Amino acid sequence: MNLSSKLPSVGTTIFTVMSRLAADLGAINLSQGFPDFDCDPALIDAVARHMREGRNQYAPMQGVPVLRQAIAAKFQELYGAAYDPETEVTVTSGGTEAIFDAVAAVIHPGDEAIVFEPCYDSYVPAVEVNGGKAIVIPLRYPDYAVPWDEVGAAISPRTRLIMLNSPHNPTATILSAADMQALARLVEGTGLVIVSDEVYEHIIFDGAQHESMARYAPLRARSFIVGSFGKTYHVTGWKVGCVVAPAALMTEFRKVHQFVTFSTNTPTQYALAEFLAGKRGYPELSAFYQRKRDLFLELIAGSRWKPLPSRGTYFQLLDYSAITREGDMDFALRLTREHGVASIPTSAFLYKQAPPLALRFCFAKKDETLRAAAERLRGL
Ligand SMILES: Cc1ncc(COP(=O)(O)O)c(C=O)c1O
């Protein structure tokens, strides 16, 4: 049967390709963004305990109350933002589901969504499969600053949505207070909705403050804010995320969520609620990853790899222009095959602009993994 594709330009993602290649060749995998170390064993014990105690049936569609309450309490404490756990907080099956549902709730056929490239690979397909058009605005190498003038010029009567991500994958840049003010000026008096992907909110370096949309009342009032427990608790495979938004937006979000997954697995929600309510894990996460970033940079110092500033996330872009002028996809493949280190080419996150000579490396790895990878990288 010949099905007309709704996403004709989408193939297997580069993350799958590089992770598979790394596994086939026994290369060190600094490509896909996941830790190669385990989570806190107490978190696993908590999940097992909740399973044994019989919390194994469907969770409520919006998430278990204790987890929603803990999420709301965290937003109040960290960002001074009041969200009602009953009507303004929903637990999802990962940040990716939250992003998809938010886009699906807002985008009607023919609507436009402003997306900045490079961007996480689910944004544009989420817009397109819902009949929308992604208006892609390039963030330019090497500083990747948001060109707010261009954003203003790109807003049309069809624009419904602006999608933002800070700390940013893959560039490891962060939005500043000045960015938030520029954004607030642009959206004032419009009906624009914001999807703010803040899955790396707890991984931010050098004393910087995470500029959540939740901190700014005029932005909060029009934002879906997306979080991911996978990133925060080293459990990307559990696929548990969340979204907060004002009640009117959340009502529409939940209409989609209840028919995409209905609800998210029950025992992990109870365990994550205990950790979140007990303020475990996330307060020290920035320091934990900053040490890993610094170790990785120290280990490759003096080599021909040139690091770009990594201000948040667990990613590091490395400029390789002193090594070769090969395109980033070719070089990433050759680096995996010939030197045994897998990375991600930034072209995987681009739609319009030519890729720079830089690769993304994930440093959410054991120190010995980083040491072994750095030794190979230093040889180039
Ligand atoms: C920027 C960004 N947004 C969203 C996600 C998805 O998070 P989750 O694994 O919770 O679906 C990721 C995961 O890599 C990401 O990097």
Ligand as a Chemical Component Dictionary entry (heavy atoms), coordinates in Angstrom:
data_LIG
# 
_chem_comp.id                   LIG 
_chem_comp.type                 NON-POLYMER 
_chem_comp.pdbx_formal_charge   0 
_chem_comp.three_letter_code    LIG 
# 
loop_
_chem_comp_atom.comp_id 
_chem_comp_atom.atom_id 
_chem_comp_atom.alt_atom_id 
_chem_comp_atom.type_symbol 
_chem_comp_atom.charge 
_chem_comp_atom.model_Cartn_x 
_chem_comp_atom.model_Cartn_y 
_chem_comp_atom.model_Cartn_z 
_chem_comp_atom.pdbx_ordinal 
LIG C1 C1 C 0 16.118 20.122 24.258 1  
LIG C2 C2 C 0 15.418 18.854 24.602 2  
LIG N1 N1 N 0 14.102 18.871 24.755 3  
LIG C3 C3 C 0 13.416 17.765 25.072 4  
LIG C4 C4 C 0 14.062 16.553 25.249 5  
LIG C5 C5 C 0 13.240 15.341 25.552 6  
LIG O1 O1 O 0 13.171 14.975 26.862 7  
LIG P1 P1 P 0 12.569 13.541 27.268 8  
LIG O2 O2 O 0 13.675 12.548 27.160 9  
LIG O3 O3 O 0 12.067 13.748 28.654 10 
LIG O4 O4 O 0 11.461 13.239 26.298 11 
LIG C6 C6 C 0 15.436 16.492 25.082 12 
LIG C7 C7 C 0 16.135 15.198 25.207 13 
LIG O5 O5 O 0 17.212 15.005 24.702 14 
LIG C8 C8 C 0 16.144 17.671 24.755 15 
LIG O6 O6 O 0 17.465 17.670 24.588 16 
# 
loop_
_chem_comp_bond.comp_id 
_chem_comp_bond.atom_id_1 
_chem_comp_bond.atom_id_2 
_chem_comp_bond.value_order 
_chem_comp_bond.pdbx_ordinal 
LIG C1 C2 SING 1  
LIG C2 N1 SING 2  
LIG C2 C8 DOUB 3  
LIG N1 C3 DOUB 4  
LIG C3 C4 SING 5  
LIG C4 C5 SING 6  
LIG C4 C6 DOUB 7  
LIG C5 O1 SING 8  
LIG O1 P1 SING 9  
LIG P1 O2 DOUB 10 
LIG P1 O3 SING 11 
LIG P1 O4 SING 12 
LIG C6 C7 SING 13 
LIG C6 C8 SING 14 
LIG C7 O5 DOUB 15 
LIG C8 O6 SING 16 
# 
